[in-house]
Each structure stands twice: as structure tokens, then as C-alpha cells.
Amino acid sequence: MAIEQLQRDGYLVTKLDAAISWARKNSLWPMPMGISCCAIEMMATASPRFDISRFGSEVMRFTPRQCDVMIVAGTVTYKMSKVVRKIYDQMPDPKWVISMGACASSGGMFRSYSVVQGIDQFIPVDVFVAGCPPRPENLLHGLIELQKKIQQEGTLFPAQRGAPVMIPETQPGRPSAVSQ
């Protein structure tokens, strides 16, 4: 009876939910899917200049069973889409996806029969990061937005997956690392 009352009042559930969400958002382990030139920018986010480890994401694993966020960086062909989907299916739940760059998000400049015009056709995408290739700062901004989304989603009684977040190519009010 006490459990139902706590669940109805939300005190215990809310506190436990907040603690789990906080732990999840601060320990994202990326599965890097560096397919093209965007992969170089993704690798640069691990350098000391950009330092992805500030967000708990320095553990880039190349095995899907140890990852909870997939970063698809680059052009995805229809032949490769089956592999990307298989790796996505092997990741444990909960899992999230960041689409990095114009090619992964919309096919980019490649309007051919072999290129997928956006990975959201075969896997659900949580954050789209624009650019060709996007700067490491934009990927970090996309990671921050994903952390906000994870914090809002909840863990014990998860709702439907929310709408994807769009990260623009340039961010107003933020200086570029190139100009520093």
C-alpha cells in the first residue's frame, strides 16, 4: 500500500527518476560510425582542444553492446544502411542516435540511386547536427542537446520518443574555435 501511495504521489518515483536520468545523461558512451569525412571532425572532439570527456563521452567503444548513443558521421549508402541498422539493433536499450553532417542527415550533395537521403529513413534520430562537415563544437552542442533530451525523457515511465533536435551549422553568440 505504501508503494502505491508513493507512486501516486510521485515523491519516490520522481527522485529515483531524476537520479537515473542524471546518471544516464552524464555517461553517454558513443558508438562512432565514421563513414566519411565527418568522421575526422568527430575524432577531433576527443582531442584536448574540444575534450568530449567533459560530458562523460570519452569512452568511444567499437562494440555496439557497450554503447548507448550512435553517432553516424558521413554518407550512408543503401548497402551500408543494413549494417548501420544491424549495429543499431545490437545496442542495448535505451539508445539514442546523432546524425552528424549533411550527408547523414539528408544525403548531402549526393542525389544518386545509391545514397540514402537521410538516416531517419531506417533508424530513429534524436539529434541532427548540420554542416559539411560540422565543426567539433557543433557535435558537442548536439551532445549537450541530447543530454537535455535524456533528462526530460524520464526513465521509469518513459514517454514516446520526442521530436528530433536540429543543431544549426553556426551558433550565434558563440565564437568559433578557428577565430580564437
C-alpha positions in Angstrom: 0.0 0.0 0.0 2.8 2.4 0.8 4.4 1.7 -2.6 1.2 2.6 -4.5 0.9 5.8 -2.4 4.5 6.8 -3.2 4.0 6.0 -6.8 0.7 8.0 -6.9 2.3 11.0 -5.0 5.4 10.8 -7.2 7.9 11.5 -4.5 9.9 8.3 -4.7 9.5 7.9 -8.4 10.5 11.5 -9.2 13.6 11.4 -7.1 14.7 8.0 -8.4 13.8 9.1 -11.9 15.9 12.2 -11.6 18.9 10.3 -10.3 18.8 7.8 -13.1 18.3 10.4 -15.7 21.2 12.4 -14.3 23.4 9.3 -14.4 22.4 8.4 -18.0 22.9 11.9 -19.4 26.4 12.2 -17.9 27.7 8.8 -19.0 26.9 8.5 -22.7 29.2 6.1 -24.4 29.2 6.8 -28.2 29.3 4.2 -30.9 31.2 6.0 -33.7 30.0 5.2 -37.2 32.6 7.3 -39.1 31.7 6.5 -42.7 33.2 9.6 -44.5 34.9 12.9 -44.0 32.7 13.9 -41.0 34.5 11.2 -39.0 37.6 13.4 -38.9 35.6 16.1 -37.2 34.1 13.5 -34.8 37.6 12.3 -33.9 38.7 15.9 -33.3 36.1 16.2 -30.5 38.2 13.8 -28.4 41.2 16.0 -28.7 42.3 18.2 -25.8 41.1 21.3 -27.6 37.4 20.2 -27.6 37.5 17.5 -24.9 34.4 15.4 -25.2 35.3 13.8 -21.9 33.8 16.8 -20.1 30.5 15.2 -20.9 31.3 11.7 -19.9 31.6 10.5 -23.5 35.3 9.9 -23.9 34.7 6.1 -23.9 34.2 5.5 -27.6 33.6 1.9 -28.0 33.6 0.0 -31.2 31.3 -2.7 -30.0 27.6 -1.9 -30.0 26.8 -3.9 -26.9 28.7 -1.3 -24.7 27.2 1.8 -26.3 24.1 3.8 -25.8 24.5 6.6 -28.4 25.3 6.1 -32.0 27.0 9.0 -33.9 26.5 8.4 -37.6 29.0 10.7 -39.4 29.1 10.7 -43.2 27.5 9.4 -46.3 25.4 6.3 -45.9 24.7 4.1 -48.9 21.8 1.7 -49.1 24.3 -1.2 -48.9 25.8 0.3 -45.7 22.3 1.1 -44.2 21.7 -2.6 -43.5 25.0 -2.7 -41.5 24.1 0.6 -39.6 20.7 -0.8 -38.8 22.1 -4.1 -37.6 24.6 -2.3 -35.3 21.8 -0.1 -34.0 19.7 -3.2 -33.2 22.6 -4.7 -31.3 22.8 -1.7 -29.0 21.1 -2.1 -25.6 18.1 0.0 -24.7 17.9 2.9 -24.0 19.7 4.1 -27.1 20.0 7.4 -28.9 21.2 8.5 -32.4 23.1 11.6 -33.5 23.1 12.3 -37.2 26.2 14.2 -37.9 26.6 16.2 -41.1 24.6 17.0 -44.2 25.2 13.6 -45.8 23.9 11.6 -42.9 21.0 13.9 -42.3 19.8 14.4 -45.9 22.1 12.7 -48.3 24.1 15.9 -48.8 25.2 16.7 -52.3 24.8 13.1 -53.4 21.5 12.7 -55.1 22.1 9.3 -56.6 20.4 6.0 -56.5 22.9 4.5 -54.1 22.8 7.1 -51.3 20.2 7.2 -48.5 18.6 10.6 -48.3 18.7 10.8 -44.5 19.3 8.1 -42.0 16.0 8.8 -40.4 14.5 6.6 -43.1 15.8 3.5 -41.4 16.6 4.4 -37.7 15.1 6.9 -35.4 17.3 10.0 -35.0 17.3 12.2 -31.8 19.7 15.0 -32.9 20.6 16.3 -36.3 23.9 18.2 -36.5 24.1 20.4 -39.6 27.3 21.2 -41.5 29.6 19.8 -44.2 31.5 18.8 -42.3 30.2 20.1 -39.0 32.7 21.6 -36.6 33.5 19.7 -33.4 31.8 22.5 -31.4 28.5 21.7 -33.2 28.9 18.0 -32.3 29.4 19.0 -28.7 26.4 21.2 -28.9 24.4 18.3 -30.3 25.6 16.2 -27.4 24.5 18.8 -24.9 21.1 18.9 -26.5 20.9 15.1 -26.3 21.7 15.3 -22.6 18.8 17.8 -22.1 16.5 15.5 -24.0 17.5 12.5 -21.9 17.0 14.5 -18.7 13.5 15.4 -19.8 12.5 11.9 -21.1 12.4 10.2 -17.7 13.4 6.6 -17.1 10.9 4.7 -15.0 7.8 5.5 -17.1 9.3 6.7 -20.4 7.0 8.5 -22.8 7.2 8.4 -26.6 10.4 9.4 -28.2 10.3 13.2 -28.6 10.8 15.2 -31.8 14.4 15.3 -33.1 16.6 18.3 -32.2 18.1 20.3 -35.0 21.6 21.9 -34.5 22.3 24.8 -36.9 25.6 25.0 -38.7 26.7 28.1 -36.9 25.7 29.2 -33.4 25.0 32.9 -32.9 26.8 34.4 -29.9 29.4 31.7 -29.7 32.9 32.3 -31.0 34.4 29.7 -33.3 37.5 27.9 -32.2 39.1 28.8 -35.5 38.8 32.6 -34.8 40.5 32.2 -31.3 
